Amino acid sequence: MIRTVWSFRGGFAILALGAAASGHALETVTANAVVTGTGTAFLVAPDLLVTNRHVIQSCAAVDVYTAEGKRPAQVQVADAAVDLALLRVPGLRGTPVKLRTPRSIRLGETVFVFGFPLSGSLTSGGNFTSGLVSGLRGLHDAPGDIQITAPVQPGNSGGPLLDAAGQVIGVVKAKLDAMKAAKAIGDIPQNVNFAISAPILIDFLVRQRVGFGNGSVNPTTAPIDTAQVAELAQGFTFRVECGGRGTSPTVVSGTNGSAIANNATPPGESALPKRAGPMLACQGSVLAWTDCFGGVDLPDGSKYVGEFKDGKYHGQGTYLFADGRRYVGELKDGKRSGQGVFMLLDGTRYIGEYKDDKWNGVGSVYSASGQVLQAGTYDDNRLVRGK
């Protein structure tokens, strides 16, 4: 059975097969099609924008529209496995986003989308919609995605998914193909849309050594006016245009941190970016660190950068093993517990649930190229249901 969703490019929808299930888009457009497509991107660090990989895939050139006019963009990294890409536009004006890391996403919480859908038909100033988190996983229970009810259209791909405090909690990715679904089930699904989750985005940025702002406001207790969320989004969100197809744009290597962001802190270093709000940098003895953000170098050569409580890893963080393996996600009482991403040296990844440092719950294993190797329910690192 073909799993079909919409991905977004240009003034029309492009079918993407298996996007929500595998975490990346596989487009049906031929390589030589003469098409000018559009999408959305947001500023994550000085001069650096995040968008979907499928927005810029096979584009001869990529341009970003700013208040000063159209600017050429370089594709720094395009990762098919997670459908994310980094664009570099030197001298780009705007305030980088803050990524929400202290608390996990909750089912039913309010979310917002800002982007540039249906370019040429709707306002050129951007479109702002709202909805709820309707699911904590993607199509067919795929981890790494969030299901939302906020309306999205062709051109929204790559745009920010925001919480009630204006912090980024995901990247808009796709929507269900209503016509195909109606033929299959005899009913038209409504408001079934998907975004890449924050842990996947954070892991992508950490791997590229991109320094980013960490949000620390609890949107359930400190929301801001909806109009303020929209105003914030306008300051860091841009329209992206794919200028022709047939030849892929030059991808600038992102393995050197200085090539990505001159001021980026390499992952795992004890030097930490400044944080705004109540989540402060940890001070004093590690054993006393609580409700703060810090980094430690461990005796075995591994490193941890993230949140602490009562002297233990607790919250969102990145754990770098001495042999190069990496975990990005939630931790509780010093152990990997909750949603997380674990990457092996060969690029193989587990994306899913953890408990007590082991794969426990629903998860999937992906190859370096993004192919699903295993998917189902795990018990202490063993697949007990699924294949």
GIVENSUL-V237498 format. One line per field, one symbol per residue. phi: phi as a letter, one per 40 degrees, with the letter a starting at -180 (. if undefined). A space follows every 50 residues. Layout:
# GIVENSUL-V237498
phi=???
This chain:
# GIVENSUL-V237498
phi=.ccbbcbbagcacbcbcgcccbgacbcbcccbccbbbbababcbadgbbb accccbcgccabbbcbcchcbcbcccabbccbfbabbbbdgccibdcbcc bcbccbcgccbbbbabcfdgbbdcchbbbbabccacbccfgccgbbcbbc cbbdhcdgccbbccbgccbibdbabcccccccccbgaccbfbbbbccddc cccdccccfccacbcaccccbbcbddcccccdcccbbbcbbccgbhbccc bcdbccdcccadbccdcgcccbccbcgcccccbgcdcccafabaabbcdc gcbbbicbafgbcahbabbbccchcabbicbbfgbcahcabbbcccgcbb bicbafgbcahcaabbcccgcccaaibbbfgbcbaha
